[in-house]
Amino acid sequence: MSLYLIRYSNDKFVVKADSSIDAIKLWIDEKNREEKEVYQSKRKFNPNDFSIERLGTYHGIMEAPE
């Protein structure tokens, strides 16, 4: 699995998925779930409003000790 950075307007989201298409689908599904909970509607996405970039695999994440 890879990590993808999705930029939508001024917001940034990191998504873990097998492909960029899967990452976009997961992100849209999550945004629609949030929209339905709050506004009882679906969000309309314009492909020109977002971008996606592969960051690498999740194995490359380094965490500082707590």
N, C-alpha and C positions, 0 to 999 in steps of 0.2 A: 504494500500500500504506500501511496505517496501523499505528501501534504501539498495542498493548493491554497494560494492566497487569492481570494475573491475580493475585488474592490467594487463597491457599489456606491456611487456618489462620494461622500466623505467617509463612509464606513468601510471597515476591513474585516474579513472573516477568514479564518484558517479552517480548512476542511480536509479530513483524512478520507481518501477514497482510492479505488483501483485505477480510475481514469478521470480525465478532466470532465467528461460528459457525466460520469457518476457524481462527481463533486458538484457540478452545477445542478443536477437533479435533486441531490440531497439538500443543497442550500435553498433552492426554490421551494421544496416541500416544507422545510423548516420555517421559512419566511411566511408561507401560506398558512401553516399551522398557527403561528403567532398572530397573524392578521385575523384569522377566523376566531381565535380566542378573544381578542380585544374588540374587533369591529364587525364580526360575523360576515366577513366578505373575503374574497380572494384578491391578492395583489396582482396587478398587471405589470409584467416585466418587459422592459425594452432592452433588447440585446446591446444597443449602443450605450446604455447607461452603466454597464459593468464590464470588468475585465478579469481574466483568470491567469495565474502564473504558477507553474510548478516550482515548489520550493525544494523538493527532495523527498527522501524517505523519512518516516517518523523515527527511524533508528538513529538519525543524525541529531535528534534533539538532546541538548545537554541541560541538565537540571542542577541548580544549586541546592545544597543541603538546606533543609528547613531549620 
